[in-house]
């Protein structure tokens, strides 16, 4: 048929051969794709970015409070207090006998009758105050602490428990402050299991927070 040709792209240079009266275009090998064509996909769809990495979880414990080595009820109270007032600072928690003697001595240097004015009357508290009264020449913290430690070392567990709740981890001390003091004291007095909160001891400003059970 006159003018008949195999359909194909117009304007592409290629070799033309006559086969049985028909023009056949042969594409140069250099134009053939050497790799498979990727399968078609949706138009306009872009690859999604990976989801952001999850944020690190907030720490479940507070190193400052954990260092106090408190009994469970006092520990829970410390966490509750700091949650309500994040600026509070703890100055003391559980003490061994040497630490207890040193803490008492630091106050006795300022007030010779600190024990009798602060601690509940007990045989051990009386022995400690008697030692202070019999040794007026002992005036430094180190001297007084050494004398009191000797007495505490001879005391029974029951006597130690009756002297200070610090020895069983059932008390902590808080750094006294002036700013927001009223609100902080109110929170302390409302802590679960708290005993008698003291903000003065023998006339000295001390914030002592004892608990009535482990």
Beta strands, then each sheet from edge to edge (+ up, - down):
strand 1: 15-19
strand 2: 22-26
strand 3: 90-92
strand 4: 171-174
strand 5: 198-201
strand 6: 204-210
sheet 1: 1+ 2-
sheet 2: 3+ 4- 6+ 5-
end
